[in-house]
Amino acid sequence: MHIRRILAAVIATTALAGLGLTGAATATAQGAASYVTPSECKQGGGTPDLTDNLCKGGSHNGEKID
């Protein structure tokens, strides 16, 4: 009986931790604006457009340049 309680506690803790990580990832993906440096833009295959302060092309396409 004691082992079942410990196992239930471990499963509950794991489930709650998983929900916390999922919620944090969702908040990051939806929330804050993403900024990259001009060198990060270039490394991602894009071209920093300092007139519009945007990275154009590559993996950071459309992200603001800080």
DRENVO-317571 format. One record per atom (N, C-alpha, C, CB): residue number from 1; residue in three letters; atom name; x, y, z. Coordinates in steps of 0.02 Angstrom, whole numbers, plus 32768, in hexadecimal, padded with zeros to 4 digits. Each point is the difference from the previous one (the first is absolute). Glycine has a CB too. Layout:
+-----+-----+------+------+------+------+
:   n : res : atom :    X :    Y :    Z :
+-----+-----+------+------+------+------+
: NUM : ALA :   CA :    X :    Y :    Z :
...
+-----+-----+------+------+------+------+
end
This chain:
+-----+-----+------+------+------+------+
:   n : res : atom :    X :    Y :    Z :
+-----+-----+------+------+------+------+
:   1 : MET :    N : 8029 : 7FC4 : 8000 :
:   1 : MET :   CA : 7FD7 : 803C : 8000 :
:   1 : MET :    C : 802C : 803F : 8000 :
:   1 : MET :   CB : 7FA5 : 7FC1 : 803D :
:   2 : HIS :    N : 8091 : 803D : 7FE7 :
:   2 : HIS :   CA : 802D : 8039 : 8005 :
:   2 : HIS :    C : 801F : 800F : 7FBC :
:   2 : HIS :   CB : 8017 : 7FE4 : 8079 :
:   3 : ILE :    N : 7FFA : 7FE8 : 7F62 :
:   3 : ILE :   CA : 801E : 8009 : 7FBE :
:   3 : ILE :    C : 7FCF : 8021 : 7FD0 :
:   3 : ILE :   CB : 8049 : 7F9B : 8013 :
:   4 : ARG :    N : 7F77 : 8054 : 7FF2 :
:   4 : ARG :   CA : 7FCE : 801E : 7FD5 :
:   4 : ARG :    C : 7FFA : 804B : 800C :
:   4 : ARG :   CB : 7FC1 : 7F93 : 7FFE :
:   5 : ARG :    N : 8042 : 8082 : 8041 :
:   5 : ARG :   CA : 7FFC : 8047 : 8010 :
:   5 : ARG :    C : 803C : 8026 : 7FE3 :
:   5 : ARG :   CB : 7FC0 : 7FE5 : 8069 :
:   6 : ILE :    N : 807B : 7FFE : 7F9F :
:   6 : ILE :   CA : 803C : 8020 : 7FE5 :
:   6 : ILE :    C : 7FFC : 8004 : 7FB4 :
:   6 : ILE :   CB : 8044 : 7FD4 : 8061 :
:   7 : LEU :    N : 7FA6 : 7FF7 : 7F7F :
:   7 : LEU :   CA : 7FFA : 8000 : 7FB7 :
:   7 : LEU :    C : 7FCD : 8034 : 7FE9 :
:   7 : LEU :   CB : 801F : 7F86 : 7FFE :
:   8 : ALA :    N : 7FA8 : 807F : 8026 :
:   8 : ALA :   CA : 7FCE : 8032 : 7FEE :
:   8 : ALA :    C : 801B : 8046 : 8008 :
:   8 : ALA :   CB : 7FA6 : 7FB1 : 8025 :
:   9 : ALA :    N : 8082 : 805B : 800F :
:   9 : ALA :   CA : 801D : 8042 : 800A :
:   9 : ALA :    C : 8032 : 8012 : 7FC9 :
:   9 : ALA :   CB : 7FF1 : 7FF1 : 807B :
:  10 : VAL :    N : 8036 : 7FDD : 7F71 :
:  10 : VAL :   CA : 8031 : 800C : 7FCA :
:  10 : VAL :    C : 7FDC : 800F : 7FBF :
:  10 : VAL :   CB : 8052 : 7FB4 : 8038 :
:  11 : ILE :    N : 7F79 : 8027 : 7FB8 :
:  11 : ILE :   CA : 7FDA : 800B : 7FC2 :
:  11 : ILE :    C : 7FDF : 8045 : 8002 :
:  11 : ILE :   CB : 7FEC : 7F84 : 7FF4 :
:  12 : ALA :    N : 7FF7 : 808F : 8044 :
:  12 : ALA :   CA : 7FE0 : 8042 : 8006 :
:  12 : ALA :    C : 8033 : 8038 : 7FF8 :
:  12 : ALA :   CB : 7FA9 : 7FCE : 804B :
:  13 : THR :    N : 8090 : 802B : 7FD4 :
:  13 : THR :   CA : 8034 : 8033 : 7FFB :
:  13 : THR :    C : 8019 : 8007 : 7FB8 :
:  13 : THR :   CB : 8022 : 7FE8 : 8076 :
:  14 : THR :    N : 7FE8 : 7FE0 : 7F69 :
:  14 : THR :   CA : 8016 : 8001 : 7FBA :
:  14 : THR :    C : 7FCC : 8021 : 7FD4 :
:  14 : THR :   CB : 8042 : 7F98 : 8014 :
:  15 : ALA :    N : 7F7E : 8059 : 7FF7 :
:  15 : ALA :   CA : 7FCB : 801D : 7FD7 :
:  15 : ALA :    C : 7FFD : 804C : 800A :
:  15 : ALA :   CB : 7FBF : 7F95 : 8008 :
:  16 : LEU :    N : 8046 : 8081 : 8037 :
:  16 : LEU :   CA : 7FFE : 8048 : 800D :
:  16 : LEU :    C : 803D : 8024 : 7FE3 :
:  16 : LEU :   CB : 7FBE : 7FE9 : 8068 :
:  17 : ALA :    N : 807B : 7FF8 : 7F9B :
:  17 : ALA :   CA : 803C : 801E : 7FE4 :
:  17 : ALA :    C : 7FF9 : 8006 : 7FB4 :
:  17 : ALA :   CB : 8046 : 7FD1 : 805D :
:  18 : GLY :    N : 7F9E : 7FFD : 7F84 :
:  18 : GLY :   CA : 7FF5 : 8002 : 7FB7 :
:  18 : GLY :    C : 7FD1 : 8038 : 7FEC :
:  18 : GLY :   CB : 8013 : 7F86 : 7FFC :
:  19 : LEU :    N : 7FB9 : 8085 : 802B :
:  19 : LEU :   CA : 7FD1 : 8037 : 7FF2 :
:  19 : LEU :    C : 8022 : 8043 : 8008 :
:  19 : LEU :   CB : 7FA1 : 7FB8 : 8025 :
:  20 : GLY :    N : 808A : 804E : 800C :
:  20 : GLY :   CA : 8024 : 803F : 800B :
:  20 : GLY :    C : 802D : 8010 : 7FC6 :
:  20 : GLY :   CB : 7FFB : 7FED : 8079 :
:  21 : LEU :    N : 8029 : 7FE2 : 7F6D :
:  21 : LEU :   CA : 802C : 800B : 7FC7 :
:  21 : LEU :    C : 7FD9 : 8012 : 7FC2 :
:  21 : LEU :   CB : 8052 : 7FB1 : 8031 :
:  22 : THR :    N : 7F76 : 802E : 7FC5 :
:  22 : THR :   CA : 7FD7 : 800E : 7FC5 :
:  22 : THR :    C : 7FE4 : 8047 : 8004 :
:  22 : THR :   CB : 7FE2 : 7F86 : 7FF6 :
:  23 : GLY :    N : 8007 : 808E : 8044 :
:  23 : GLY :   CA : 7FE6 : 8043 : 8008 :
:  23 : GLY :    C : 8035 : 8035 : 7FF5 :
:  23 : GLY :   CB : 7FAC : 7FD3 : 804F :
:  24 : ALA :    N : 8091 : 8021 : 7FC8 :
:  24 : ALA :   CA : 8036 : 8030 : 7FF7 :
:  24 : ALA :    C : 8013 : 8005 : 7FB7 :
:  24 : ALA :   CB : 802A : 7FE6 : 8073 :
:  25 : ALA :    N : 7FD8 : 7FE3 : 7F6A :
:  25 : ALA :   CA : 8012 : 8001 : 7FB9 :
:  25 : ALA :    C : 7FCB : 8025 : 7FD7 :
:  25 : ALA :   CB : 803E : 7F94 : 800E :
:  26 : THR :    N : 7F83 : 8061 : 8003 :
:  26 : THR :   CA : 7FCA : 8022 : 7FDD :
:  26 : THR :    C : 8002 : 804B : 800C :
:  26 : THR :   CB : 7FBA : 7F99 : 800A :
:  27 : ALA :    N : 8053 : 807B : 8034 :
:  27 : ALA :   CA : 8003 : 8047 : 8010 :
:  27 : ALA :    C : 803A : 8022 : 7FDB :
:  27 : ALA :   CB : 7FCE : 7FE8 : 8070 :
:  28 : THR :    N : 806A : 7FF6 : 7F89 :
:  28 : THR :   CA : 8039 : 801D : 7FDD :
:  28 : THR :    C : 7FF0 : 8005 : 7FB6 :
:  28 : THR :   CB : 804F : 7FD0 : 8055 :
:  29 : ALA :    N : 7F93 : 7FFD : 7F8E :
:  29 : ALA :   CA : 7FF2 : 8000 : 7FB9 :
:  29 : ALA :    C : 7FCD : 8036 : 7FEE :
:  29 : ALA :   CB : 801A : 7F86 : 7FFC :
:  30 : GLN :    N : 7FB6 : 8086 : 802F :
:  30 : GLN :   CA : 7FCA : 802F : 7FF0 :
:  30 : GLN :    C : 800F : 8046 : 8018 :
:  30 : GLN :   CB : 7FB0 : 7FA2 : 8005 :
:  31 : GLY :    N : 8076 : 8065 : 8030 :
:  31 : GLY :   CA : 8006 : 8040 : 8023 :
:  31 : GLY :    C : 8032 : 8030 : 7FE5 :
:  31 : GLY :   CB : 7FDD : 7FC4 : 805F :
:  32 : ALA :    N : 805C : 803E : 7FBF :
:  32 : ALA :   CA : 8032 : 8034 : 7FF5 :
:  32 : ALA :    C : 801A : 8002 : 7FB9 :
:  32 : ALA :   CB : 801F : 7FF5 : 8077 :
:  33 : ALA :    N : 7FED : 8049 : 7F72 :
:  33 : ALA :   CA : 801E : 8009 : 7FBE :
:  33 : ALA :    C : 8047 : 7FE6 : 8000 :
:  33 : ALA :   CB : 7FB6 : 8064 : 7FEA :
:  34 : SER :    N : 8060 : 7F83 : 7FDD :
:  34 : SER :   CA : 8042 : 7FE4 : 7FFC :
:  34 : SER :    C : 802F : 8033 : 7FE0 :
:  34 : SER :   CB : 7FD1 : 7F8B : 7FF7 :
:  35 : TYR :    N : 8069 : 807D : 8027 :
:  35 : TYR :   CA : 8033 : 802D : 7FE5 :
:  35 : TYR :    C : 803F : 7FD9 : 7FF2 :
:  35 : TYR :   CB : 7FCF : 8061 : 803F :
:  36 : VAL :    N : 8053 : 7FAF : 7F8A :
:  36 : VAL :   CA : 803F : 7FE1 : 7FEF :
:  36 : VAL :    C : 8032 : 8037 : 7FF1 :
:  36 : VAL :   CB : 7FC7 : 7F98 : 7FD2 :
:  37 : THR :    N : 8079 : 8058 : 8034 :
:  37 : THR :   CA : 8034 : 802F : 7FED :
:  37 : THR :    C : 800D : 7FFA : 7FB5 :
:  37 : THR :   CB : 8035 : 7FFA : 8075 :
:  38 : PRO :    N : 7FE9 : 8038 : 7F6D :
:  38 : PRO :   CA : 800F : 7FFB : 7FB8 :
:  38 : PRO :    C : 802B : 7FC2 : 7FF0 :
:  38 : PRO :   CB : 7FF9 : 807C : 7FF9 :
:  39 : SER :    N : 8036 : 7F72 : 8033 :
:  39 : SER :   CA : 802A : 7FC6 : 7FF3 :
:  39 : SER :    C : 7FD8 : 7FBF : 8006 :
:  39 : SER :   CB : 8063 : 803F : 802B :
:  40 : GLU :    N : 7F6D : 7FBE : 8003 :
:  40 : GLU :   CA : 7FD5 : 7FC5 : 8005 :
:  40 : GLU :    C : 7FD5 : 7FF9 : 7FC2 :
:  40 : GLU :   CB : 7FFE : 800A : 807D :
:  41 : CYS :    N : 7FEB : 802E : 7F68 :
:  41 : CYS :   CA : 7FD9 : 7FFF : 7FC2 :
:  41 : CYS :    C : 802A : 7FE3 : 7FC7 :
:  41 : CYS :   CB : 7FBE : 8064 : 8028 :
:  42 : LYS :    N : 8080 : 7FB3 : 7FD2 :
:  42 : LYS :   CA : 802C : 7FE8 : 7FCB :
:  42 : LYS :    C : 8010 : 7FB6 : 8009 :
:  42 : LYS :   CB : 8032 : 8072 : 7FF7 :
:  43 : GLN :    N : 7FDA : 7F79 : 8048 :
:  43 : GLN :   CA : 8010 : 7FB9 : 800D :
:  43 : GLN :    C : 7FC5 : 7FD3 : 7FEF :
:  43 : GLN :   CB : 804E : 8024 : 805A :
:  44 : GLY :    N : 7F75 : 7FF7 : 7FAB :
:  44 : GLY :   CA : 7FC4 : 7FDA : 7FEF :
:  44 : GLY :    C : 7FF1 : 8000 : 7FB6 :
:  44 : GLY :   CB : 7FD4 : 801A : 8070 :
:  45 : GLY :    N : 8057 : 8007 : 7F69 :
:  45 : GLY :   CA : 7FF6 : 8001 : 7FB7 :
:  45 : GLY :    C : 7FD8 : 803B : 7FE7 :
:  45 : GLY :   CB : 8006 : 7F87 : 8004 :
:  46 : GLY :    N : 7FEE : 80AA : 8028 :
:  46 : GLY :   CA : 7FD8 : 803A : 7FEC :
:  46 : GLY :    C : 802B : 803D : 7FF3 :
:  46 : GLY :   CB : 7FA2 : 7FD3 : 8041 :
:  47 : THR :    N : 803D : 8063 : 7FAE :
:  47 : THR :   CA : 8021 : 8040 : 7FF4 :
:  47 : THR :    C : 7FE1 : 8034 : 8030 :
:  47 : THR :   CB : 8018 : 7FE2 : 7F85 :
:  48 : PRO :    N : 8011 : 803C : 80A5 :
:  48 : PRO :   CA : 7FE4 : 8033 : 802E :
:  48 : PRO :    C : 7FEF : 8040 : 7FD9 :
:  48 : PRO :   CB : 8043 : 7FD0 : 805F :
:  49 : ASP :    N : 7F7E : 8044 : 7FA6 :
:  49 : ASP :   CA : 7FEA : 803E : 7FE1 :
:  49 : ASP :    C : 7FFA : 8034 : 8037 :
:  49 : ASP :   CB : 7FC1 : 7FC3 : 7FA2 :
:  50 : LEU :    N : 8072 : 8067 : 8066 :
:  50 : LEU :   CA : 8001 : 8030 : 8036 :
:  50 : LEU :    C : 7FD1 : 803B : 7FF6 :
:  50 : LEU :   CB : 8075 : 7FDE : 8014 :
:  51 : THR :    N : 7F72 : 802A : 7FAF :
:  51 : THR :   CA : 7FCF : 8035 : 7FF3 :
:  51 : THR :    C : 7FBE : 7FEF : 8022 :
:  51 : THR :   CB : 8038 : 801A : 7F92 :
:  52 : ASP :    N : 7FB2 : 7FA6 : 8066 :
:  52 : ASP :   CA : 7FC2 : 7FE9 : 801E :
:  52 : ASP :    C : 800A : 7FDD : 8043 :
:  52 : ASP :   CB : 7FD2 : 7FF4 : 7F8D :
:  53 : ASN :    N : 806E : 8003 : 8086 :
:  53 : ASN :   CA : 8012 : 7FDB : 803C :
:  53 : ASN :    C : 7FE2 : 7FBA : 8000 :
:  53 : ASN :   CB : 8006 : 806C : 803E :
:  54 : LEU :    N : 7FFF : 7F72 : 7F89 :
:  54 : LEU :   CA : 7FE7 : 7FBB : 7FF9 :
:  54 : LEU :    C : 8035 : 7FD4 : 7FE1 :
:  54 : LEU :   CB : 7F8B : 802B : 7FF5 :
:  55 : CYS :    N : 8073 : 7F96 : 801C :
:  55 : CYS :   CA : 802A : 7FCE : 7FDF :
:  55 : CYS :    C : 7FD7 : 7FE4 : 7FC6 :
:  55 : CYS :   CB : 8040 : 7FE3 : 806C :
:  56 : LYS :    N : 7FDC : 8021 : 7F58 :
:  56 : LYS :   CA : 7FDB : 7FE9 : 7FC5 :
:  56 : LYS :    C : 8020 : 7FC0 : 7FE5 :
:  56 : LYS :   CB : 7FDF : 8077 : 7FE4 :
:  57 : GLY :    N : 7FF8 : 7F54 : 801B :
:  57 : GLY :   CA : 8017 : 7FC0 : 7FE8 :
:  57 : GLY :    C : 8021 : 7FD7 : 8037 :
:  57 : GLY :   CB : 8010 : 8032 : 7F8F :
:  58 : GLY :    N : 7FFF : 7F90 : 8061 :
:  58 : GLY :   CA : 8022 : 7FD4 : 802F :
:  58 : GLY :    C : 7FD2 : 7FE8 : 8038 :
:  58 : GLY :   CB : 806A : 803B : 7FE6 :
:  59 : SER :    N : 7FB5 : 7FA9 : 804D :
:  59 : SER :   CA : 7FD9 : 7FE3 : 8037 :
:  59 : SER :    C : 7FE2 : 8034 : 802F :
:  59 : SER :   CB : 804A : 7F9D : 7FF9 :
:  60 : HIS :    N : 7FCD : 80A2 : 8004 :
:  60 : HIS :   CA : 7FE6 : 8035 : 802A :
:  60 : HIS :    C : 7FD6 : 8032 : 7FD8 :
:  60 : HIS :   CB : 8064 : 7FF4 : 804B :
:  61 : ASN :    N : 7F81 : 7FF5 : 7F7D :
:  61 : ASN :   CA : 7FDA : 802C : 7FD3 :
:  61 : ASN :    C : 7FC7 : 8023 : 8025 :
:  61 : ASN :   CB : 801C : 7FB5 : 7FA1 :
:  62 : GLY :    N : 7FE2 : 808E : 805A :
:  62 : GLY :   CA : 7FCA : 8028 : 801E :
:  62 : GLY :    C : 800C : 8013 : 8048 :
:  62 : GLY :   CB : 7FB5 : 7FC8 : 7FB3 :
:  63 : GLU :    N : 8080 : 801F : 806C :
:  63 : GLU :   CA : 800D : 8011 : 8046 :
:  63 : GLU :    C : 8021 : 8045 : 8004 :
:  63 : GLU :   CB : 800C : 7F86 : 801D :
:  64 : LYS :    N : 7FE5 : 809E : 8018 :
:  64 : LYS :   CA : 801C : 8043 : 8009 :
:  64 : LYS :    C : 8049 : 7FFB : 8012 :
:  64 : LYS :   CB : 7F90 : 802B : 8025 :
:  65 : ILE :    N : 8096 : 8007 : 7FC3 :
:  65 : ILE :   CA : 8048 : 8004 : 800F :
:  65 : ILE :    C : 8009 : 8031 : 8039 :
:  65 : ILE :   CB : 8021 : 7FE5 : 7F88 :
:  66 : ASP :    N : 8005 : 8006 : 80A9 :
:  66 : ASP :   CA : 800C : 802A : 803B :
:  66 : ASP :    C : 8045 : 801E : 7FFB :
:  66 : ASP :   CB : 7FB4 : 7FBA : 8047 :
+-----+-----+------+------+------+------+
end
